[in-house]
Amino acid sequence: MAETQAAAQNRRRSERVMLNMAVHVLAENEERRQIRVEAKTLVVNAHGGLMEMKDHLHVGQSFLLSN
């Protein structure tokens, strides 16, 4: 059975999981100083996720995530 174009656009690479978990984010701020920030996950999947934190990260910025 062929997929419709709308169904193909809504297909995800992996399943989303609602997960509230405390994590630590290690990154650099604008002054290139290392910062460690507490955050919590909201949604995760095999290819990424969504987390909530007080500090701001830029699109494409590297960071280390640990629990």
ZALO-849911 format. One record per residue: residue in one letter; residue number from 1; x, y negated, z of N, C-alpha, C, O in turn. Coordinates in Angstrom, 2 decimals, decimal comma. Each point is the difference from the previous one (the first is absolute). Layout:
<sites>
+--------+-----+---------+---------+---------+---------+---------+---------+---------+---------+---------+---------+---------+---------+
: residu : num :      nx :      ny :      nz :     cax :     cay :     caz :      cx :      cy :      cz :      ox :      oy :      oz :
+--------+-----+---------+---------+---------+---------+---------+---------+---------+---------+---------+---------+---------+---------+
:      A : NUM :       X :       Y :       Z :       X :       Y :       Z :       X :       Y :       Z :       X :       Y :       Z :
...
+--------+-----+---------+---------+---------+---------+---------+---------+---------+---------+---------+---------+---------+---------+
</sites>
This chain:
<sites>
+--------+-----+---------+---------+---------+---------+---------+---------+---------+---------+---------+---------+---------+---------+
: residu : num :      nx :      ny :      nz :     cax :     cay :     caz :      cx :      cy :      cz :      ox :      oy :      oz :
+--------+-----+---------+---------+---------+---------+---------+---------+---------+---------+---------+---------+---------+---------+
:      M :   1 :    0,84 :    1,18 :    0,00 :   -0,84 :   -1,18 :    0,00 :    0,89 :   -1,25 :    0,00 :    0,89 :   -0,11 :    0,84 :
:      A :   2 :   -1,12 :   -0,79 :   -1,75 :    0,82 :   -1,21 :   -0,13 :   -0,40 :   -1,03 :    1,05 :   -1,17 :   -0,19 :    0,31 :
:      E :   3 :    2,20 :   -0,49 :    0,23 :   -0,26 :   -1,06 :    0,97 :   -0,41 :   -1,28 :   -0,74 :    0,49 :   -0,28 :   -1,09 :
:      T :   4 :   -1,36 :   -0,46 :    1,70 :   -0,32 :   -1,31 :   -0,55 :    1,13 :   -0,95 :    0,33 :    0,80 :    0,29 :    0,89 :
:      Q :   5 :   -0,72 :   -1,41 :   -1,58 :    1,07 :   -0,97 :    0,26 :   -0,08 :   -0,53 :    1,43 :    1,03 :   -0,17 :    0,64 :
:      A :   6 :   -2,23 :   -0,10 :   -0,14 :   -0,17 :   -0,50 :    1,37 :    0,47 :    1,03 :    1,01 :    0,64 :   -0,36 :    0,99 :
:      A :   7 :   -0,96 :    1,63 :   -1,20 :    0,43 :    1,05 :    0,93 :    1,52 :    0,14 :   -0,02 :    0,60 :    0,20 :    1,05 :
:      A :   8 :    0,01 :   -0,30 :   -2,21 :    1,46 :    0,10 :   -0,10 :    0,68 :   -1,16 :    0,73 :    1,05 :    0,20 :    0,61 :
:      Q :   9 :   -1,63 :   -1,39 :   -0,66 :    0,59 :   -1,16 :    0,68 :   -0,15 :    0,12 :    1,51 :    0,83 :   -0,55 :    0,73 :
:      N :  10 :   -1,85 :    1,24 :   -0,24 :   -0,22 :    0,14 :    1,44 :    0,73 :    1,20 :    0,60 :   -0,01 :    0,16 :    1,22 :
:      R :  11 :    0,64 :    0,66 :   -2,03 :    0,73 :    1,17 :    0,50 :    1,25 :   -0,46 :    0,75 :    0,70 :   -0,91 :   -0,45 :
:      R :  12 :   -0,43 :    1,53 :    1,56 :    1,16 :   -0,35 :    0,81 :    1,05 :    1,09 :   -0,11 :   -0,31 :    1,16 :   -0,27 :
:      R :  13 :    1,58 :   -1,55 :    0,47 :    1,08 :    0,98 :   -0,05 :   -0,03 :    0,91 :    1,21 :    0,40 :    1,16 :   -0,09 :
:      S :  14 :   -0,85 :   -1,66 :    1,24 :   -0,07 :    0,82 :    1,21 :   -1,14 :   -0,50 :    0,88 :   -0,46 :   -1,13 :   -0,14 :
:      E :  15 :    0,02 :    1,98 :    1,04 :   -1,13 :   -0,31 :    0,86 :    0,38 :   -1,02 :    1,07 :    1,09 :    0,07 :    0,57 :
:      R :  16 :   -1,97 :   -1,02 :   -0,31 :    0,20 :   -0,97 :    1,07 :   -0,43 :    0,61 :    1,33 :   -0,98 :    0,74 :    0,06 :
:      V :  17 :    1,74 :   -1,06 :    1,00 :   -0,33 :    0,48 :    1,34 :   -0,03 :   -1,19 :    0,94 :    0,97 :   -0,76 :    0,08 :
:      M :  18 :   -2,08 :    0,58 :    0,63 :   -0,10 :   -1,06 :    1,00 :    0,83 :    0,45 :    1,20 :   -0,31 :    1,02 :    0,62 :
:      L :  19 :    1,35 :   -1,77 :   -0,27 :    0,90 :    0,40 :    1,09 :    0,45 :   -1,24 :    0,75 :    0,68 :   -0,86 :   -0,57 :
:      N :  20 :   -1,05 :    0,75 :    1,84 :    0,47 :   -1,08 :    0,86 :    1,15 :    0,55 :    0,84 :   -0,20 :    0,84 :    0,88 :
:      M :  21 :    1,40 :   -1,33 :   -1,19 :    1,21 :    0,51 :    0,67 :    0,97 :   -1,15 :    0,20 :    0,24 :   -0,79 :   -0,91 :
:      A :  22 :    0,32 :    0,69 :    2,11 :    1,00 :   -1,03 :    0,28 :    1,30 :    0,34 :   -0,72 :    0,46 :    1,14 :    0,05 :
:      V :  23 :    0,13 :   -2,14 :   -0,71 :    1,27 :    0,17 :   -0,71 :    0,88 :   -1,22 :    0,25 :   -0,48 :   -1,03 :    0,49 :
:      H :  24 :    1,75 :    1,15 :   -0,82 :    0,95 :   -1,11 :    0,08 :    0,50 :   -0,29 :   -1,41 :    0,28 :    0,91 :   -0,77 :
:      V :  25 :   -0,17 :   -2,20 :    0,45 :    0,49 :   -0,44 :   -1,29 :    1,31 :   -0,73 :    0,22 :    0,07 :   -0,94 :    0,79 :
:      L :  26 :    0,97 :    1,36 :   -1,49 :    1,30 :   -0,65 :    0,06 :    0,23 :   -0,66 :   -1,36 :   -0,01 :    0,66 :   -1,04 :
:      A :  27 :    0,22 :   -1,98 :    1,05 :    0,15 :   -0,77 :   -1,25 :    0,88 :   -1,21 :    0,26 :    0,50 :   -0,18 :    1,11 :
:      E :  28 :   -0,31 :   -0,63 :   -2,14 :    0,73 :   -1,26 :    0,14 :   -0,97 :   -1,16 :   -0,17 :   -0,91 :    0,07 :   -0,83 :
:      N :  29 :    1,09 :   -1,13 :    1,63 :   -0,84 :   -1,19 :   -0,15 :    0,63 :   -0,93 :   -1,05 :    0,99 :    0,35 :   -0,64 :
:      E :  30 :   -1,57 :   -1,53 :    0,47 :    0,48 :   -0,93 :   -1,01 :    1,44 :   -0,46 :    0,24 :    0,70 :   -0,35 :   -0,95 :
:      E :  31 :   -0,26 :    0,35 :    2,21 :    1,38 :   -0,38 :    0,34 :    0,95 :    1,19 :   -0,12 :    1,17 :   -0,10 :    0,37 :
:      R :  32 :   -1,66 :    1,23 :   -0,90 :    0,75 :    1,24 :   -0,20 :    0,43 :    0,62 :    1,32 :    1,00 :    0,72 :    0,06 :
:      R :  33 :   -1,75 :   -1,01 :    1,02 :    0,23 :    0,63 :    1,29 :   -0,90 :    1,22 :    0,11 :   -1,15 :   -0,03 :   -0,44 :
:      Q :  34 :    1,68 :    1,08 :    1,03 :   -0,78 :    1,22 :    0,16 :   -1,08 :   -0,19 :    1,06 :    0,28 :   -0,51 :    1,09 :
:      I :  35 :   -1,50 :    0,91 :   -1,41 :   -1,11 :   -0,09 :    0,96 :   -0,61 :    1,38 :    0,15 :    0,01 :    0,80 :   -0,93 :
:      R :  36 :   -0,55 :   -0,54 :    2,10 :   -0,71 :    1,24 :    0,27 :   -1,39 :   -0,40 :    0,49 :   -0,13 :   -0,72 :    0,99 :
:      V :  37 :   -0,90 :    1,18 :   -1,68 :   -1,37 :   -0,42 :    0,27 :   -0,87 :    1,22 :    0,25 :    0,13 :    1,01 :   -0,69 :
:      E :  38 :   -1,01 :   -1,11 :    1,68 :   -0,98 :    1,06 :    0,22 :   -1,15 :   -0,19 :   -0,97 :   -0,42 :   -1,12 :   -0,28 :
:      A :  39 :   -0,08 :    2,23 :   -0,24 :   -1,12 :   -0,04 :   -0,94 :   -0,86 :    1,23 :    0,24 :    0,34 :    0,85 :    0,82 :
:      K :  40 :   -1,46 :   -0,76 :   -1,54 :   -0,82 :    1,21 :    0,06 :   -0,50 :    0,33 :   -1,39 :   -0,35 :   -0,89 :   -0,78 :
:      T :  41 :    0,31 :    2,17 :    0,50 :   -0,50 :    0,43 :   -1,30 :   -1,52 :   -0,05 :    0,02 :   -0,63 :    0,17 :    1,04 :
:      L :  42 :    0,05 :   -0,41 :   -2,21 :   -1,44 :    0,00 :   -0,17 :   -0,44 :    1,12 :   -0,94 :   -0,91 :    0,76 :    0,31 :
:      V :  43 :    1,58 :   -0,67 :   -1,45 :   -0,28 :    1,02 :   -1,01 :    1,34 :    0,47 :   -0,56 :    0,88 :   -0,81 :   -0,27 :
:      V :  44 :   -0,72 :    2,12 :    0,10 :    1,22 :    0,54 :   -0,59 :   -0,36 :    1,04 :   -1,06 :   -1,08 :    0,58 :    0,01 :
:      N :  45 :    2,02 :   -0,37 :   -0,94 :   -0,10 :    1,08 :   -0,96 :    1,42 :    0,42 :   -0,39 :    0,97 :   -0,55 :    0,53 :
:      A :  46 :   -0,84 :    1,48 :   -1,43 :    1,31 :    0,52 :   -0,37 :    0,88 :   -1,03 :   -0,70 :    1,22 :    0,18 :   -0,06 :
:      H :  47 :   -1,80 :   -1,24 :   -0,47 :    0,76 :   -0,97 :   -0,78 :    0,10 :   -1,38 :    0,63 :    0,54 :   -0,91 :   -0,62 :
:      G :  48 :   -1,06 :    0,72 :    1,84 :    0,07 :   -1,30 :    0,64 :   -1,01 :   -0,12 :    1,11 :   -0,45 :    1,00 :    0,56 :
:      G :  49 :    0,08 :   -2,20 :   -0,24 :   -0,96 :   -0,21 :    1,06 :   -0,25 :   -1,46 :    0,28 :    0,53 :   -0,89 :   -0,67 :
:      L :  50 :   -1,35 :    0,67 :    1,65 :   -0,36 :   -1,35 :    0,43 :    0,26 :   -0,09 :    1,50 :   -0,43 :    0,86 :    0,77 :
:      M :  51 :    1,14 :   -1,91 :   -0,36 :    0,26 :   -0,19 :    1,43 :   -0,30 :   -1,44 :    0,37 :   -0,02 :   -0,89 :   -0,84 :
:      E :  52 :   -0,21 :    0,69 :    2,13 :   -0,30 :   -1,32 :    0,55 :    1,15 :   -0,42 :    0,90 :    0,44 :    0,77 :    0,86 :
:      M :  53 :    0,06 :   -1,99 :   -1,07 :    1,09 :   -0,52 :    0,83 :   -0,09 :   -1,51 :    0,05 :   -0,60 :   -0,63 :   -0,87 :
:      K :  54 :    1,21 :    0,04 :    1,89 :   -0,06 :   -1,45 :    0,19 :    0,91 :   -0,75 :   -0,96 :   -0,37 :   -1,06 :   -0,50 :
:      D :  55 :    1,56 :    1,59 :    0,24 :    0,94 :   -0,67 :   -0,90 :   -0,35 :    0,32 :   -1,45 :   -0,77 :    0,91 :   -0,28 :
:      H :  56 :    1,35 :   -1,68 :   -0,63 :   -0,29 :    0,11 :   -1,42 :    1,17 :    0,66 :   -0,74 :    1,15 :   -0,37 :    0,23 :
:      L :  57 :   -1,44 :    1,31 :   -1,10 :    0,99 :    0,56 :   -0,92 :   -0,37 :   -0,46 :   -1,40 :   -1,18 :   -0,16 :   -0,32 :
:      H :  58 :    2,18 :   -0,04 :   -0,52 :   -0,22 :   -0,44 :   -1,37 :   -0,20 :    1,21 :   -0,91 :    0,51 :    1,08 :    0,28 :
:      V :  59 :   -1,24 :   -1,26 :   -1,35 :   -0,20 :    1,06 :   -0,97 :    1,36 :    0,45 :   -0,51 :    0,80 :   -0,82 :   -0,44 :
:      G :  60 :   -0,54 :    2,11 :    0,48 :    1,26 :    0,54 :   -0,47 :    1,12 :    0,02 :    1,03 :    1,07 :    0,53 :   -0,26 :
:      Q :  61 :   -1,32 :   -1,10 :    1,44 :    1,02 :   -0,04 :    1,05 :    0,23 :    1,39 :    0,57 :   -0,95 :    0,74 :    0,24 :
:      S :  62 :    2,21 :   -0,38 :   -0,03 :    0,33 :    1,28 :    0,61 :   -0,16 :   -0,07 :    1,50 :    0,22 :   -1,05 :    0,61 :
:      F :  63 :   -0,61 :    2,17 :   -0,01 :   -0,10 :    0,10 :    1,45 :    0,10 :    1,45 :    0,40 :   -0,17 :    0,90 :   -0,83 :
:      L :  64 :    0,45 :   -0,67 :    2,10 :    0,07 :    1,35 :    0,56 :   -1,17 :    0,18 :    0,94 :   -0,23 :   -0,83 :    0,88 :
:      L :  65 :   -0,50 :    1,91 :   -1,06 :   -1,18 :    0,28 :    0,81 :    0,29 :    1,21 :    0,87 :    0,45 :    1,03 :   -0,51 :
:      S :  66 :   -0,70 :   -1,14 :    1,83 :    0,22 :    1,13 :    0,90 :   -1,10 :    0,04 :    1,07 :   -0,67 :   -1,00 :    0,25 :
:      N :  67 :    0,50 :    2,16 :    0,35 :   -1,00 :    0,11 :    1,06 :    0,66 :    0,38 :    1,30 :   -0,68 :    0,14 :    1,02 :
+--------+-----+---------+---------+---------+---------+---------+---------+---------+---------+---------+---------+---------+---------+
</sites>
